Amino acid sequence: MKIVNKQVCIKTVSEISSKYIESELEKQNIKPLRWAIVAVNNGFYTVNVSCCEE
């Protein structure tokens, strides 16, 4: 098992919350160790995610 970093795009919403971001990551089968929004462009959040991969 190794820790990897990924950047994923998530559609923007009017009221953002950590619960929203984490549920969207789960829909992509990503279980984050940590995440951060690094950009907002064209209706999407760019989220940098660290997660475990086998």
Distance bins in CASP14 RR format, pairs under 12 A and 6 or more apart:
PFRMAT RR
TARGET T0000
AUTHOR 0000-0000-0000
RMODE 2
METHOD distances of the structure
MODEL  1
1 33 0 0 0 0 0 1 0 0 0 0 0
1 51 0 0 0 0 0 1 0 0 0 0 0
1 52 1 0 1 0 0 0 0 0 0 0 0
1 53 1 0 0 1 0 0 0 0 0 0 0
1 54 1 0 1 0 0 0 0 0 0 0 0
2 33 0 0 0 0 0 1 0 0 0 0 0
2 50 0 0 0 0 0 1 0 0 0 0 0
2 51 0 0 0 0 1 0 0 0 0 0 0
2 52 1 0 0 1 0 0 0 0 0 0 0
2 53 1 0 1 0 0 0 0 0 0 0 0
2 54 0 0 0 0 1 0 0 0 0 0 0
3 31 0 0 0 0 0 1 0 0 0 0 0
3 32 0 0 0 0 0 1 0 0 0 0 0
3 33 1 0 0 1 0 0 0 0 0 0 0
3 34 0 0 0 0 1 0 0 0 0 0 0
3 49 0 0 0 0 0 1 0 0 0 0 0
3 50 1 0 1 0 0 0 0 0 0 0 0
3 51 1 0 0 1 0 0 0 0 0 0 0
3 52 1 0 1 0 0 0 0 0 0 0 0
3 53 1 0 0 1 0 0 0 0 0 0 0
3 54 0 0 0 0 0 1 0 0 0 0 0
4 30 0 0 0 0 0 1 0 0 0 0 0
4 31 0 0 0 0 0 1 0 0 0 0 0
4 32 0 0 0 0 0 1 0 0 0 0 0
4 33 0 0 0 0 1 0 0 0 0 0 0
4 48 0 0 0 0 0 1 0 0 0 0 0
4 49 0 0 0 0 1 0 0 0 0 0 0
4 50 1 0 0 1 0 0 0 0 0 0 0
4 51 1 0 0 1 0 0 0 0 0 0 0
4 52 1 0 0 1 0 0 0 0 0 0 0
4 53 1 0 1 0 0 0 0 0 0 0 0
4 54 0 0 0 0 0 1 0 0 0 0 0
5 30 0 0 0 0 0 1 0 0 0 0 0
5 32 0 0 0 0 0 1 0 0 0 0 0
5 33 0 0 0 0 1 0 0 0 0 0 0
5 34 0 0 0 0 1 0 0 0 0 0 0
5 35 0 0 0 0 0 1 0 0 0 0 0
5 36 0 0 0 0 0 1 0 0 0 0 0
5 38 0 0 0 0 0 1 0 0 0 0 0
5 47 0 0 0 0 0 1 0 0 0 0 0
5 48 1 0 0 1 0 0 0 0 0 0 0
5 49 1 0 0 1 0 0 0 0 0 0 0
5 50 1 0 1 0 0 0 0 0 0 0 0
5 51 0 0 0 0 1 0 0 0 0 0 0
5 52 0 0 0 0 0 1 0 0 0 0 0
5 53 0 0 0 0 0 1 0 0 0 0 0
6 25 0 0 0 0 1 0 0 0 0 0 0
6 28 0 0 0 0 1 0 0 0 0 0 0
6 29 0 0 0 0 0 1 0 0 0 0 0
6 30 1 0 0 1 0 0 0 0 0 0 0
6 31 0 0 0 0 0 1 0 0 0 0 0
6 32 0 0 0 0 1 0 0 0 0 0 0
6 33 0 0 0 0 0 1 0 0 0 0 0
6 34 0 0 0 0 0 1 0 0 0 0 0
6 35 0 0 0 0 1 0 0 0 0 0 0
6 36 0 0 0 0 0 1 0 0 0 0 0
6 38 0 0 0 0 0 1 0 0 0 0 0
6 46 0 0 0 0 0 1 0 0 0 0 0
6 47 0 0 0 0 1 0 0 0 0 0 0
6 48 1 0 0 1 0 0 0 0 0 0 0
6 49 1 0 1 0 0 0 0 0 0 0 0
6 50 0 0 0 0 1 0 0 0 0 0 0
6 51 1 0 0 1 0 0 0 0 0 0 0
6 52 0 0 0 0 0 1 0 0 0 0 0
6 53 0 0 0 0 1 0 0 0 0 0 0
7 25 0 0 0 0 0 1 0 0 0 0 0
7 28 0 0 0 0 0 1 0 0 0 0 0
7 30 0 0 0 0 0 1 0 0 0 0 0
7 35 0 0 0 0 0 1 0 0 0 0 0
7 36 0 0 0 0 0 1 0 0 0 0 0
7 37 0 0 0 0 0 1 0 0 0 0 0
7 38 1 0 0 1 0 0 0 0 0 0 0
7 39 0 0 0 0 1 0 0 0 0 0 0
7 44 0 0 0 0 0 1 0 0 0 0 0
7 45 0 0 0 0 0 1 0 0 0 0 0
7 46 1 0 1 0 0 0 0 0 0 0 0
7 47 1 0 0 1 0 0 0 0 0 0 0
7 48 1 0 1 0 0 0 0 0 0 0 0
7 49 1 0 0 1 0 0 0 0 0 0 0
7 50 0 0 0 0 0 1 0 0 0 0 0
7 51 0 0 0 0 0 1 0 0 0 0 0
8 21 0 0 0 0 1 0 0 0 0 0 0
8 24 0 0 0 0 1 0 0 0 0 0 0
8 25 1 0 0 1 0 0 0 0 0 0 0
8 26 0 0 0 0 0 1 0 0 0 0 0
8 27 0 0 0 0 0 1 0 0 0 0 0
8 28 1 0 0 1 0 0 0 0 0 0 0
8 29 0 0 0 0 0 1 0 0 0 0 0
8 30 1 0 0 1 0 0 0 0 0 0 0
8 32 0 0 0 0 1 0 0 0 0 0 0
8 35 0 0 0 0 1 0 0 0 0 0 0
8 36 0 0 0 0 0 1 0 0 0 0 0
8 37 0 0 0 0 0 1 0 0 0 0 0
8 38 0 0 0 0 0 1 0 0 0 0 0
8 39 0 0 0 0 0 1 0 0 0 0 0
8 44 0 0 0 0 1 0 0 0 0 0 0
8 45 0 0 0 0 1 0 0 0 0 0 0
8 46 1 0 0 1 0 0 0 0 0 0 0
8 47 1 0 1 0 0 0 0 0 0 0 0
8 48 0 0 0 0 1 0 0 0 0 0 0
8 49 1 0 0 1 0 0 0 0 0 0 0
8 50 0 0 0 0 0 1 0 0 0 0 0
8 51 0 0 0 0 0 1 0 0 0 0 0
9 21 0 0 0 0 0 1 0 0 0 0 0
9 24 0 0 0 0 1 0 0 0 0 0 0
9 25 0 0 0 0 0 1 0 0 0 0 0
9 28 0 0 0 0 1 0 0 0 0 0 0
9 37 0 0 0 0 0 1 0 0 0 0 0
9 38 0 0 0 0 0 1 0 0 0 0 0
9 39 0 0 0 0 1 0 0 0 0 0 0
9 40 0 0 0 0 0 1 0 0 0 0 0
9 41 0 0 0 0 1 0 0 0 0 0 0
9 42 0 0 0 0 1 0 0 0 0 0 0
9 43 0 0 0 0 1 0 0 0 0 0 0
9 44 1 0 1 0 0 0 0 0 0 0 0
9 45 1 0 0 1 0 0 0 0 0 0 0
9 46 1 0 1 0 0 0 0 0 0 0 0
9 47 1 0 0 1 0 0 0 0 0 0 0
9 48 0 0 0 0 0 1 0 0 0 0 0
9 49 0 0 0 0 0 1 0 0 0 0 0
10 16 0 0 0 0 1 0 0 0 0 0 0
10 20 0 0 0 0 1 0 0 0 0 0 0
10 21 1 0 0 1 0 0 0 0 0 0 0
10 22 0 0 0 0 0 1 0 0 0 0 0
10 23 0 0 0 0 1 0 0 0 0 0 0
10 24 1 0 1 0 0 0 0 0 0 0 0
10 25 1 0 0 1 0 0 0 0 0 0 0
10 26 0 0 0 0 0 1 0 0 0 0 0
10 27 0 0 0 0 1 0 0 0 0 0 0
10 28 0 0 0 0 1 0 0 0 0 0 0
10 30 0 0 0 0 0 1 0 0 0 0 0
10 32 0 0 0 0 0 1 0 0 0 0 0
10 35 0 0 0 0 1 0 0 0 0 0 0
10 37 0 0 0 0 1 0 0 0 0 0 0
10 38 0 0 0 0 0 1 0 0 0 0 0
10 39 0 0 0 0 0 1 0 0 0 0 0
10 40 0 0 0 0 0 1 0 0 0 0 0
10 41 0 0 0 0 0 1 0 0 0 0 0
10 43 0 0 0 0 1 0 0 0 0 0 0
10 44 1 0 0 1 0 0 0 0 0 0 0
10 45 1 0 1 0 0 0 0 0 0 0 0
10 46 0 0 0 0 1 0 0 0 0 0 0
10 47 1 0 1 0 0 0 0 0 0 0 0
10 48 0 0 0 0 0 1 0 0 0 0 0
10 49 0 0 0 0 0 1 0 0 0 0 0
11 20 0 0 0 0 1 0 0 0 0 0 0
11 21 0 0 0 0 0 1 0 0 0 0 0
11 24 1 0 0 1 0 0 0 0 0 0 0
11 27 0 0 0 0 0 1 0 0 0 0 0
11 40 0 0 0 0 0 1 0 0 0 0 0
11 41 0 0 0 0 0 1 0 0 0 0 0
11 42 0 0 0 0 0 1 0 0 0 0 0
11 43 1 0 0 1 0 0 0 0 0 0 0
11 44 1 0 1 0 0 0 0 0 0 0 0
11 45 1 0 0 1 0 0 0 0 0 0 0
11 46 0 0 0 0 0 1 0 0 0 0 0
11 47 0 0 0 0 0 1 0 0 0 0 0
12 20 0 0 0 0 0 1 0 0 0 0 0
12 21 0 0 0 0 0 1 0 0 0 0 0
12 24 0 0 0 0 0 1 0 0 0 0 0
12 37 0 0 0 0 1 0 0 0 0 0 0
12 39 0 0 0 0 0 1 0 0 0 0 0
12 40 1 0 0 1 0 0 0 0 0 0 0
12 41 0 0 0 0 1 0 0 0 0 0 0
12 42 0 0 0 0 1 0 0 0 0 0 0
12 43 1 0 1 0 0 0 0 0 0 0 0
12 44 1 0 0 1 0 0 0 0 0 0 0
12 45 1 0 1 0 0 0 0 0 0 0 0
12 46 0 0 0 0 0 1 0 0 0 0 0
12 47 0 0 0 0 0 1 0 0 0 0 0
13 19 0 0 0 0 0 1 0 0 0 0 0
13 20 1 0 0 1 0 0 0 0 0 0 0
13 21 0 0 0 0 1 0 0 0 0 0 0
13 23 0 0 0 0 0 1 0 0 0 0 0
13 24 0 0 0 0 1 0 0 0 0 0 0
13 40 0 0 0 0 0 1 0 0 0 0 0
13 43 0 0 0 0 1 0 0 0 0 0 0
13 44 0 0 0 0 0 1 0 0 0 0 0
13 45 0 0 0 0 1 0 0 0 0 0 0
14 20 0 0 0 0 0 1 0 0 0 0 0
14 43 0 0 0 0 0 1 0 0 0 0 0
16 22 0 0 0 0 0 1 0 0 0 0 0
16 23 0 0 0 0 0 1 0 0 0 0 0
16 24 0 0 0 0 0 1 0 0 0 0 0
16 37 0 0 0 0 1 0 0 0 0 0 0
16 40 0 0 0 0 1 0 0 0 0 0 0
16 43 0 0 0 0 0 1 0 0 0 0 0
16 45 1 0 0 1 0 0 0 0 0 0 0
16 47 0 0 0 0 0 1 0 0 0 0 0
17 23 0 0 0 0 1 0 0 0 0 0 0
17 24 0 0 0 0 0 1 0 0 0 0 0
17 37 0 0 0 0 0 1 0 0 0 0 0
17 45 0 0 0 0 0 1 0 0 0 0 0
18 24 0 0 0 0 0 1 0 0 0 0 0
18 25 0 0 0 0 0 1 0 0 0 0 0
18 32 0 0 0 0 0 1 0 0 0 0 0
18 34 0 0 0 0 0 1 0 0 0 0 0
18 35 0 0 0 0 1 0 0 0 0 0 0
18 36 0 0 0 0 0 1 0 0 0 0 0
18 37 0 0 0 0 0 1 0 0 0 0 0
18 47 0 0 0 0 0 1 0 0 0 0 0
19 25 0 0 0 0 0 1 0 0 0 0 0
19 26 0 0 0 0 0 1 0 0 0 0 0
20 26 0 0 0 0 0 1 0 0 0 0 0
20 27 0 0 0 0 0 1 0 0 0 0 0
20 35 0 0 0 0 0 1 0 0 0 0 0
20 37 0 0 0 0 0 1 0 0 0 0 0
20 45 0 0 0 0 1 0 0 0 0 0 0
20 47 0 0 0 0 0 1 0 0 0 0 0
21 27 0 0 0 0 0 1 0 0 0 0 0
21 28 0 0 0 0 0 1 0 0 0 0 0
21 30 0 0 0 0 0 1 0 0 0 0 0
21 32 0 0 0 0 1 0 0 0 0 0 0
21 34 0 0 0 0 0 1 0 0 0 0 0
21 35 1 0 0 1 0 0 0 0 0 0 0
21 36 0 0 0 0 1 0 0 0 0 0 0
21 37 1 0 0 1 0 0 0 0 0 0 0
21 45 1 0 0 1 0 0 0 0 0 0 0
21 46 0 0 0 0 0 1 0 0 0 0 0
21 47 1 0 0 1 0 0 0 0 0 0 0
21 48 0 0 0 0 0 1 0 0 0 0 0
21 49 0 0 0 0 1 0 0 0 0 0 0
22 28 0 0 0 0 0 1 0 0 0 0 0
22 30 0 0 0 0 1 0 0 0 0 0 0
22 31 0 0 0 0 1 0 0 0 0 0 0
22 32 1 0 0 1 0 0 0 0 0 0 0
22 33 0 0 0 0 0 1 0 0 0 0 0
22 34 0 0 0 0 0 1 0 0 0 0 0
22 35 1 0 0 1 0 0 0 0 0 0 0
22 47 0 0 0 0 0 1 0 0 0 0 0
22 49 0 0 0 0 0 1 0 0 0 0 0
22 51 0 0 0 0 0 1 0 0 0 0 0
23 30 0 0 0 0 0 1 0 0 0 0 0
23 31 0 0 0 0 0 1 0 0 0 0 0
23 32 0 0 0 0 0 1 0 0 0 0 0
24 30 0 0 0 0 1 0 0 0 0 0 0
24 32 0 0 0 0 0 1 0 0 0 0 0
24 35 0 0 0 0 0 1 0 0 0 0 0
24 37 0 0 0 0 0 1 0 0 0 0 0
24 44 0 0 0 0 0 1 0 0 0 0 0
24 45 0 0 0 0 1 0 0 0 0 0 0
24 47 0 0 0 0 1 0 0 0 0 0 0
24 49 0 0 0 0 0 1 0 0 0 0 0
25 31 1 0 0 1 0 0 0 0 0 0 0
25 32 1 0 1 0 0 0 0 0 0 0 0
25 33 0 0 0 0 0 1 0 0 0 0 0
25 34 0 0 0 0 0 1 0 0 0 0 0
25 35 1 0 0 1 0 0 0 0 0 0 0
25 36 0 0 0 0 0 1 0 0 0 0 0
25 37 0 0 0 0 0 1 0 0 0 0 0
25 45 0 0 0 0 0 1 0 0 0 0 0
25 47 1 0 0 1 0 0 0 0 0 0 0
25 48 0 0 0 0 0 1 0 0 0 0 0
25 49 1 0 0 1 0 0 0 0 0 0 0
25 50 0 0 0 0 0 1 0 0 0 0 0
25 51 0 0 0 0 1 0 0 0 0 0 0
26 32 0 0 0 0 1 0 0 0 0 0 0
26 35 0 0 0 0 0 1 0 0 0 0 0
26 49 0 0 0 0 0 1 0 0 0 0 0
26 51 0 0 0 0 0 1 0 0 0 0 0
28 35 0 0 0 0 0 1 0 0 0 0 0
28 47 0 0 0 0 0 1 0 0 0 0 0
28 49 0 0 0 0 1 0 0 0 0 0 0
28 51 0 0 0 0 0 1 0 0 0 0 0
29 49 0 0 0 0 0 1 0 0 0 0 0
29 51 0 0 0 0 1 0 0 0 0 0 0
29 53 0 0 0 0 0 1 0 0 0 0 0
30 47 0 0 0 0 1 0 0 0 0 0 0
30 48 0 0 0 0 0 1 0 0 0 0 0
30 49 1 0 1 0 0 0 0 0 0 0 0
30 50 0 0 0 0 1 0 0 0 0 0 0
30 51 1 0 1 0 0 0 0 0 0 0 0
30 52 0 0 0 0 0 1 0 0 0 0 0
30 53 0 0 0 0 1 0 0 0 0 0 0
31 49 0 0 0 0 1 0 0 0 0 0 0
31 50 0 0 0 0 0 1 0 0 0 0 0
31 51 1 0 1 0 0 0 0 0 0 0 0
31 52 1 0 0 1 0 0 0 0 0 0 0
31 53 0 0 0 0 0 1 0 0 0 0 0
31 54 0 0 0 0 0 1 0 0 0 0 0
32 47 0 0 0 0 1 0 0 0 0 0 0
32 48 0 0 0 0 1 0 0 0 0 0 0
32 49 1 0 1 0 0 0 0 0 0 0 0
32 50 1 0 0 1 0 0 0 0 0 0 0
32 51 1 0 1 0 0 0 0 0 0 0 0
32 52 0 0 0 0 1 0 0 0 0 0 0
32 53 0 0 0 0 0 1 0 0 0 0 0
33 48 0 0 0 0 0 1 0 0 0 0 0
33 49 0 0 0 0 1 0 0 0 0 0 0
33 50 1 0 1 0 0 0 0 0 0 0 0
33 51 1 0 1 0 0 0 0 0 0 0 0
33 52 1 0 0 1 0 0 0 0 0 0 0
33 53 0 0 0 0 0 1 0 0 0 0 0
34 47 0 0 0 0 0 1 0 0 0 0 0
34 48 0 0 0 0 1 0 0 0 0 0 0
34 49 1 0 0 1 0 0 0 0 0 0 0
34 50 1 0 1 0 0 0 0 0 0 0 0
34 51 0 0 0 0 1 0 0 0 0 0 0
34 52 0 0 0 0 0 1 0 0 0 0 0
35 45 0 0 0 0 0 1 0 0 0 0 0
35 46 0 0 0 0 0 1 0 0 0 0 0
35 47 1 0 1 0 0 0 0 0 0 0 0
35 48 1 0 0 1 0 0 0 0 0 0 0
35 49 1 0 1 0 0 0 0 0 0 0 0
35 50 1 0 0 1 0 0 0 0 0 0 0
35 51 0 0 0 0 1 0 0 0 0 0 0
36 45 0 0 0 0 0 1 0 0 0 0 0
36 46 0 0 0 0 1 0 0 0 0 0 0
36 47 1 0 0 1 0 0 0 0 0 0 0
36 48 1 0 1 0 0 0 0 0 0 0 0
36 49 0 0 0 0 1 0 0 0 0 0 0
36 50 0 0 0 0 1 0 0 0 0 0 0
37 44 0 0 0 0 0 1 0 0 0 0 0
37 45 1 0 1 0 0 0 0 0 0 0 0
37 46 1 0 0 1 0 0 0 0 0 0 0
37 47 1 0 1 0 0 0 0 0 0 0 0
37 48 0 0 0 0 1 0 0 0 0 0 0
37 49 0 0 0 0 0 1 0 0 0 0 0
38 44 0 0 0 0 0 1 0 0 0 0 0
38 45 0 0 0 0 1 0 0 0 0 0 0
38 46 1 0 1 0 0 0 0 0 0 0 0
38 47 1 0 0 1 0 0 0 0 0 0 0
38 48 1 0 1 0 0 0 0 0 0 0 0
38 49 0 0 0 0 0 1 0 0 0 0 0
39 45 1 0 0 1 0 0 0 0 0 0 0
39 46 1 0 1 0 0 0 0 0 0 0 0
39 47 0 0 0 0 1 0 0 0 0 0 0
39 48 0 0 0 0 1 0 0 0 0 0 0
40 46 1 0 0 1 0 0 0 0 0 0 0
40 47 0 0 0 0 0 1 0 0 0 0 0
END
